């Protein structure tokens, strides 16, 4: 009998505790926790990732293709390694430099831009090395075309 009473009281306490714990909601206008007014919705600015904007499809009057748009993809024949600067060695700077460049239909590397850089002159060393890349041109409808690529260089102190 005592066990049934204890069980009944426990259930009653649990139920009353759950009913009074309003999970932070207000108790009406005279409650202890007033509800703040909801601000009117205002148009939000476009918060898309602007740090990596979409590259233009036409640069210097020339159509730039992605690797998915060409019939024959380009082939990088030679990708020289960048030099490590003295300052970067002294500071043991390491990491990745990511560049975006156009491998042009005339066989040159153009419009090199840094997407992710490193200090101590390593970004500049990566740009210089990228400018020396040798590649087999992309082809579209039997003609050489310019292609945009991302180039990644890893810098590690040994």
Residue pairs with C-beta under 8 A, 6 or more apart in sequence:
24 33
25 33
25 35
26 33
26 34
26 35
27 33
52 115
55 64
55 100
55 148
56 64
57 63
57 64
58 64
59 102
59 110
59 111
59 146
60 110
62 104
62 105
62 146
63 145
63 146
64 102
64 146
64 147
64 148
65 138
65 140
65 145
65 146
65 147
65 148
66 147
66 148
67 73
67 74
67 138
67 147
67 149
69 140
70 138
70 139
70 140
70 145
70 147
71 139
71 140
71 141
71 142
72 138
72 139
73 138
73 147
74 103
74 135
74 136
74 137
74 138
74 147
74 149
75 135
75 136
76 133
76 134
76 135
77 134
77 135
77 136
78 132
78 133
78 134
78 135
79 129
79 133
79 151
80 129
80 132
80 133
81 129
81 153
82 97
82 122
82 125
82 126
82 128
82 129
82 153
82 155
83 125
83 128
83 129
84 122
84 125
84 155
84 157
85 120
85 121
85 122
85 125
87 93
87 120
87 121
88 118
88 119
88 120
88 121
88 122
88 155
88 157
89 157
91 119
91 120
92 157
93 118
93 119
93 120
93 122
93 155
93 157
94 155
94 156
94 157
95 118
95 154
95 155
96 116
96 118
96 152
96 153
96 154
96 155
97 114
97 116
97 117
97 118
97 122
97 123
97 126
97 152
97 153
97 155
98 114
98 115
98 116
98 150
98 151
98 152
98 153
99 112
99 113
99 114
99 115
99 126
99 127
99 130
99 150
99 151
99 152
99 153
100 112
100 113
100 115
100 148
100 149
100 150
100 151
101 109
101 110
101 111
101 112
101 113
101 130
101 133
101 148
101 149
101 151
102 109
102 110
102 111
102 146
102 147
102 148
102 149
103 109
103 133
103 135
103 137
103 138
103 146
103 147
103 148
103 149
104 110
104 146
105 137
105 138
105 143
105 144
105 145
105 146
107 135
107 137
109 130
109 131
109 132
109 133
110 146
112 127
112 130
112 131
114 123
114 126
114 127
115 150
117 123
118 126
118 155
122 155
126 151
126 153
129 153
130 151
130 153
133 151
137 144
137 145
138 144
138 145
138 146
138 147
139 145
